[in-house]
Amino acid sequence: MNIRKATINDIESIKLIYNQGIEDRIATLETDVKDNEYIKNWLFRRPEKYTTIVLHDAEEILGFATINPYSSRCAYSDVGEVSIYIDREYRGKGFGTIILLELVKIAKNNKFHKLVLFALEKNKAGNKLYEKIGFKHVGVFKEQGKIEGEYVDIVIKELLLD
Ligand SMILES: CC(C)(COP(=O)(O)OP(=O)(O)OC[C@H]1O[C@@H](n2cnc3c(N)ncnc32)[C@H](O)[C@@H]1OP(=O)(O)O)[C@@H](O)C(=O)NCCC(=O)NCCS
């Protein structure tokens, strides 16, 4: 198992894994599956400090993690927002832990001051993973978004890096 920076050749694999997360209705408020162009615009048309990494074996990509801009306002330029997705077949085997620890190292190297994230409250695996890595609970946006007509609560977490 290895981790490397994502390249545009990984777009197809990243798209498949991200769409699994969308279809499972546990990872994101997005409900429409995405195409390659969406992934390219999201991950490959932005400054280098917003790094995307992939976890892979000899044959395939097993997951990806990325630092997104938290806000376009310059006051927040040292804040990154985390996204992490592991292929359905490989969840619960420790890979999320491995790739998120690496992403935190990269965030420090890229001079971020903190990482934040927003997770569905019912996402047990995600919330457990973040707490394990050291993210602190900031609060809950009650009934913040809708999935299939139902309001859902969103947990906010942060990790100070200095
Ligand atoms: C959330 C996700 C990234 C976690 O990665 P993972 O490889 O499955 O997690 P790990 O195996 O590293 O486990 C991390 C911790 O969560 C726990 N965990 C894993 N799956 C769990 C589950 N279904 N329910 C409860 N806890 C779970 C593990 O026990 C572990 O804690 P421990 O080391 O103290 O035992 C992965 O499940 C995933 O991609 N899910 C779909 C997309 C998603 O939800 N992304 C996050 C959006 S906020």
The ligand as an SDF file (V2000), in Angstrom:
LIG
                    3D

 48 50  0  0  0  0  0  0  0  0999 V2000
  -15.2070    7.5460    6.6230 C   0  0  0  0  0  0  0  0  0  0  0  0
  -14.0720    6.7330    5.9900 C   0  0  0  0  0  0  0  0  0  0  0  0
  -13.1530    7.6750    5.2210 C   0  0  0  0  0  0  0  0  0  0  0  0
  -13.2650    6.0670    7.1420 C   0  0  0  0  0  0  0  0  0  0  0  0
  -12.2140    5.3350    6.5620 O   0  0  0  0  0  0  0  0  0  0  0  0
  -12.0420    3.7930    6.9310 P   0  0  0  0  0  0  0  0  0  0  0  0
  -10.8630    3.2670    6.2280 O   0  0  0  0  0  0  0  0  0  0  0  0
  -13.3420    3.1160    6.7170 O   0  0  0  0  0  0  0  0  0  0  0  0
  -11.7510    3.9270    8.5180 O   0  0  0  0  0  0  0  0  0  0  0  0
  -10.6720    3.1290    9.3810 P   0  0  0  0  0  0  0  0  0  0  0  0
  -10.7580    1.6820    9.0510 O   0  0  0  0  0  0  0  0  0  0  0  0
   -9.3530    3.7970    9.2800 O   0  0  0  0  0  0  0  0  0  0  0  0
  -11.2910    3.3360   10.8290 O   0  0  0  0  0  0  0  0  0  0  0  0
  -11.1710    4.5370   11.5490 C   0  0  0  0  0  0  0  0  0  0  0  0
  -11.8910    4.3890   12.8730 C   0  0  0  0  0  0  0  0  0  0  0  0
  -13.3070    4.3420   12.6510 O   0  0  0  0  0  0  0  0  0  0  0  0
  -13.8640    3.1390   13.1500 C   0  0  0  0  0  0  0  0  0  0  0  0
  -14.8460    2.6790   12.1840 N   0  0  0  0  0  0  0  0  0  0  0  0
  -14.6340    2.2780   10.9080 C   0  0  0  0  0  0  0  0  0  0  0  0
  -15.7960    1.9550   10.3290 N   0  0  0  0  0  0  0  0  0  0  0  0
  -16.7650    2.1480   11.2650 C   0  0  0  0  0  0  0  0  0  0  0  0
  -18.1740    2.0000   11.2540 C   0  0  0  0  0  0  0  0  0  0  0  0
  -18.8250    1.5880   10.1650 N   0  0  0  0  0  0  0  0  0  0  0  0
  -18.8530    2.3330   12.3850 N   0  0  0  0  0  0  0  0  0  0  0  0
  -18.2120    2.7690   13.5040 C   0  0  0  0  0  0  0  0  0  0  0  0
  -16.8630    2.9450   13.5580 N   0  0  0  0  0  0  0  0  0  0  0  0
  -16.1490    2.6290   12.4530 C   0  0  0  0  0  0  0  0  0  0  0  0
  -12.7120    2.1620   13.2570 C   0  0  0  0  0  0  0  0  0  0  0  0
  -12.9440    1.2040   14.2540 O   0  0  0  0  0  0  0  0  0  0  0  0
  -11.5430    3.0740   13.5780 C   0  0  0  0  0  0  0  0  0  0  0  0
  -11.4330    3.3680   14.9350 O   0  0  0  0  0  0  0  0  0  0  0  0
  -10.4070    2.5000   15.8760 P   0  0  0  0  0  0  0  0  0  0  0  0
   -9.0820    2.5240   15.1730 O   0  0  0  0  0  0  0  0  0  0  0  0
  -10.4440    3.2600   17.1540 O   0  0  0  0  0  0  0  0  0  0  0  0
  -10.9900    1.1220   15.9450 O   0  0  0  0  0  0  0  0  0  0  0  0
  -14.5990    5.6000    5.0580 C   0  0  0  0  0  0  0  0  0  0  0  0
  -15.4100    4.7340    5.7850 O   0  0  0  0  0  0  0  0  0  0  0  0
  -15.3640    6.1420    3.8680 C   0  0  0  0  0  0  0  0  0  0  0  0
  -14.7840    6.4540    2.8340 O   0  0  0  0  0  0  0  0  0  0  0  0
  -16.6900    6.2710    3.9960 N   0  0  0  0  0  0  0  0  0  0  0  0
  -17.5240    6.8130    2.9200 C   0  0  0  0  0  0  0  0  0  0  0  0
  -17.1420    8.2570    2.5960 C   0  0  0  0  0  0  0  0  0  0  0  0
  -17.2040    9.1270    3.8240 C   0  0  0  0  0  0  0  0  0  0  0  0
  -18.0770    8.9640    4.6870 O   0  0  0  0  0  0  0  0  0  0  0  0
  -16.2880   10.1080    3.8940 N   0  0  0  0  0  0  0  0  0  0  0  0
  -16.2300   11.0390    4.9880 C   0  0  0  0  0  0  0  0  0  0  0  0
  -17.1250   12.1760    4.7120 C   0  0  0  0  0  0  0  0  0  0  0  0
  -17.2480   13.2630    6.1170 S   0  0  0  0  0  0  0  0  0  0  0  0
  1  2  1  0
  2  3  1  0
  2  4  1  0
  2 36  1  0
  4  5  1  0
  5  6  1  0
  6  7  2  0
  6  8  1  0
  6  9  1  0
  9 10  1  0
 10 11  2  0
 10 12  1  0
 10 13  1  0
 13 14  1  0
 14 15  1  0
 15 16  1  0
 15 30  1  0
 16 17  1  0
 17 18  1  0
 17 28  1  0
 18 19  1  0
 18 27  1  0
 19 20  2  0
 20 21  1  0
 21 22  1  0
 21 27  2  0
 22 23  1  0
 22 24  2  0
 24 25  1  0
 25 26  2  0
 26 27  1  0
 28 29  1  0
 28 30  1  0
 30 31  1  0
 31 32  1  0
 32 33  2  0
 32 34  1  0
 32 35  1  0
 36 37  1  0
 36 38  1  0
 38 39  2  0
 38 40  1  0
 40 41  1  0
 41 42  1  0
 42 43  1  0
 43 44  2  0
 43 45  1  0
 45 46  1  0
 46 47  1  0
 47 48  1  0
M  END
$$$$
